[in-house]
């Protein structure tokens, strides 16, 4: 007799982590890692306190920037007003 398993219905929904959706999760992770690297470099080369300020400022600033870009939604996308013609070689020509 064949077993029946429940089908997961949420497969078409975007990935959400701590309020960030889709590609903005990677943006937030990138800003977090960049802040850690720049803060560590500043701590080791210049001063520990300045490095801590750079670390906190870049992480918080980057995450706020990412949240702001995410709130823009569809209005943040660029629109191309040119007419694109694809030739049979796959190259795009603009008119």
DABEL-V9768 format. One record per pair of residues at least 12 apart in sequence whose C-alpha atoms are under 10 Angstrom apart, sorted by the first residue. I is the first residue (numbers start at 1). J is the second residue. Records with the same first field share a line. If there is no record, write none. Layout:
BEGIN
I=J, J
END
This chain:
BEGIN
19=67, 70
20=63, 66, 67, 70, 71
21=67, 70
22=70
23=70
24=63, 66, 67, 69, 70
25=63, 66, 67, 70
26=66
27=62, 63, 65, 66, 67
28=59, 60, 62, 63, 64, 65, 66, 67
29=59, 62, 63, 66
30=59, 62, 63
31=58, 59, 60, 61, 62, 63, 65, 66
32=55, 56, 58, 59, 60, 61, 62, 63
33=55, 58, 59
34=55, 58, 59, 62
35=51, 52, 54, 55, 56, 57, 58, 59, 60, 61, 62
36=51, 52, 54, 55, 56, 58, 59
37=55
38=51, 52, 54, 55, 58, 59
39=51, 52, 53, 54, 55, 56, 57, 58, 59
40=52, 54, 55
41=54, 55
42=54, 55
43=55
81=95
82=94, 95
83=95
END
